[in-house]
Structure formats: structure tokens, C-alpha cells
């Protein structure tokens, strides 16, 4: 039975998301593992700061017309996406 992280990644793939920008952290280890298991279908671009992930996802969406996705861990990581 799939867990929540696997369902999330499967949903992103079903929505034709090709790339996720983000910074790994303890709070999203499950999502990172699900992304690793599906790396032939969806790519992960690691950044050095969460704000960069948000800018990259926004630029990706504007330039490609596709869904831009960014990912960060809980706490300050999520706040930095704003």
C-alpha cells in the first residue's frame, strides 16, 4: 500500500510534472525517496536555498507554460518559499 509521499509523487507525475525544485530536509525524506524511486519519470533539482527553488519553479512555469513545483522541509524551510 502506497504512503502519502508516494501518492503525492504519483499525482505530480499524473499531472505531467517533469521537474521539482527544492532543498531536502528531514521533514520531507519520504517525498525525496518517492522522487528517487521515480527518477525516470520526474527530475529533482537541488538548490542551496528554498527561495531559489520558488524562483526557479516560477520561472519554469512562466517559460514553459507547465506546472512549476517547489519543495522544502517544514518550519523555516517552508517559510523561505514565500
N, C-alpha and C positions, 0 to 999 in steps of 0.2 A: 504494500500500500504506500503510495507516494506521500511525502511530508509536504508542509506548506511551501518550503523553498523550492522543491521540485515542481509543484503545481504552478508557482509564480513563474519559473523559467519556462515551463511548457506553455504557459499563457503568452509570455513575451514572444516565443517562437511562433505560436499560432497567429499572433498579430503581426508577423513578418518583421520583428525587430532583429536587426543584424548585428548591432553593437551596443554594448553597455559601457559607459564611462564611470569610473569610480575609484574608491580607495577602500581596500579591505580592512576589516576590523573584527574583533571578537563577536560583536552583535550580529554579524551577517555571515559567519562562517558557513552556515548551511546553504545560503544562497551562492556563495563562492564555490562550494563543492558542486552544487547543481549546475552552475555555469561551466565548471571544469568538465563535468561529465558530458556536457552538450557542446563542447567547444568546436565541433564540426558544423554546428548549426548557428551558433551565436558567439560573437567575439567579446572579450573583455579588454578594455584599455585602462591600465592602471595609471593614475595621476599622482601628483605629490601633495595636492591639497584639494579638498572637496569642492571648493569654489571653482577650481579649474574644471572639474567634472561637470558642474552645472553649466558653465560657459560652453564647454565642448558639446554637450548634449543639445543646447540651444542652437549653436551654430550648425551642428549636424542636421537638425530638424529644418532650419531655415534654408540651407543649401540643397538638401536632398528632397524635402517635402515628406520625409518619413518621420516616424515617431522617434524623438530623442529621449534616451533613458540615462539617468544618472543614479548612482548608488553610493550610499555612505552608511557608516555604522551609527548606532544610537548615540544620544547625548550631543556633545559639541559637533560631532561629525555631521549629523542631520541639520543642525543649525547653520553650519557653514554652507550648506546648499542654497540657503536663502539669499 
